[in-house]
Amino acid sequence: MAAPQAPAPNLVRYLDIRDRIQDGDLFLWRGQYKSSEIFEDLTRAFYSHAAIAARWHDRWMVLQAEAHVETVPLSYAIATYPGRVDWYRLKREVIPNHQEVVGGTLAEAKADLGLPFGAVDLLKSLWARFTRKFLPNARVAKALFCSEYVHRCFRTGGLDLTGKSDIDTMPQDIANCRYIEYVATVEHNPTDPGDRTRDEVPTE
């Protein structure tokens, strides 16, 4: 089966979209790391990472499960990423209680900060995909990988993005979700991280 095709890139500068981003929007990433390429090949997917955007005072932050569940400035996360970064927006018109969903999602996202990266969960999920077994949701999260974290946060907030369990959800499943839509691909130069104290992304 062929891997999903990427959305045709609508290239934008971060400064041009910063005021249009909203709490709960999603950023999906296609990496050029060797580990990202292996992951994309194994899962027959275009994307290898997923994260949630949230405003913190005057900065946009990204909530993500990477080395651990963390929050970092969105602009810096984009600027330093060796690969494509796509902005997806919630289709708020098809989510009647979207304000409550976003509020609950971000509350769970903040509560999970500091948890370790769920490497074991990721391996279980990959194995389950090949063996076509279903993995149930954990009642208490002890470790999470990127898309498991995103799905858990939205499910806890009241919106089931994929109809799958958290641990069975991969970044591509989130991209395919009917509640979100691709908006743009953010231009950046990963060789120039810029000044992380400034909410901007250097471009080539």
PyMOL commands that set and color helices and strands:
alter all, ss='L'
color gray80, all
select helices_A, chain A and resi 14-20+34-43+74-79+92-94+98-111+119-131+146-157+171-175
alter helices_A, ss='H'
color red, helices_A
select strands_A, chain A and resi 11-12+26-31+49-56+59-65+69-73+83-90+180-186
alter strands_A, ss='S'
color yellow, strands_A
deselect
rebuild
show_as cartoon
